[in-house]
């Protein structure tokens, strides 16, 4: 049996494809099935998808979706369902937290809730045994018209999984993308990563591969293709000091290639930064989110002080590494003064670079529920815009136009930073 994963681009083409298909594809191949991949770029129409389906001739079509990808995915799925009698399944964050919205669409036949390796493999096994038909109930797979499925426990040992199918990632220039863990111990109200344990009703969703297993994957990559840089995609790479120490020692000896991570200001120390630098770390991205301690404490459930960020950025830059800040604007309960505090903190931190995003509420997160309860957000997910500089929310203390205006101020601040670094002729 063969699954064709369709990658949905929204405003721009992502530098990396969804990780889910690469994990599932590798696993089902180990079970004797086939996995293929096709990216639907902004310029592509449903006809492009239909032509690829004719070429690949899959038995199942898969979409791995965030909430931002969902509106465009419906367009493609509708065209496919009208032209081909091929079952369509959706998985990923949005389907996991909002499976009903997927199945209410006439185009999707299945939703995979949570981890997909074993469920999708079982579904393909069932197709193979029954001439392309699904006859058995499969945990984590919700079939249109059927009762909600039971949930199998999360995979206990990540070390037993095959490494990602890198031909399904479209990596370029020798840059490898690696995950060392699943789950997150923190409960930031805007992020679905910490809410995934709610789907499984367990506090044991956070799991990490052994440092040896991660190094084995990297060695395999080095042997098969050039390895110029490693991007670790974990939400917070710096959460386990003992694991981190071991990883740094092994990585320095066995790999040594430059790498980047996502850090969290209250999980790093000067010593951790030194260990990471020695191992080869070149870049740490910190989720600052807001310069307002009130917003971080009362809205985001991130109760640490601006001083934590100031220290983390100083340690990182003193070690010779790049330090990037991520910010959000247009948060529930935020005022213009709170956003001014974010701009002020950015000036204090003097990051090498920063990214800024208009807050976007994701199903499954506490802030999504809050926005629904306060009627800041329409319940129709298909109405969500996918423009980075526009808010989906109607809030009493912060207008959509004000949010868009502040987005423009952040753009100008970033341009100013780049002109100071690269000269007055620089432009994005």
Buried (B, 14 or more C-beta within 10 A) or exposed (E): BBBBBBBBBBEEBBEBBBBBBBBBBBBBBEBEBBBBBBBBEEEBEBEBBBEBBEEBEBBBBBBBBBBBBBBBBBBBBBBBBEBBEBBBBBBBBBBBBBBEBBBEBEBBBBBBBBBBBBBBBBBBBBBBEEEBEBEEEBBBBBBBEEEEBEBBEBBEEBBEBBBBBBEBBBBEEBBBBBBBBBBBBBBBBBBBBBBBBEBBEBEEBBBBBBBEBBBBBBEEBBEEEEBEBBBBBBBBBBBBBEBBBBBBBBBEEEBEBBBBBBBBBBBBEBEBBBBBBEBBBBBBBBBBBBBBBBBBBEBBBBEBEBEBBBBBBBBBBEBEBBBBBBBBBBBBBBBBEBBBBBBEBBEEBBBBBBBBBBBBBBBBBBBBBBBBEBEBBBEEBEEBEBEBBBBBBBBEEBBBEBBBEBBEBBEEBBEEBBEEEEEEEEEE
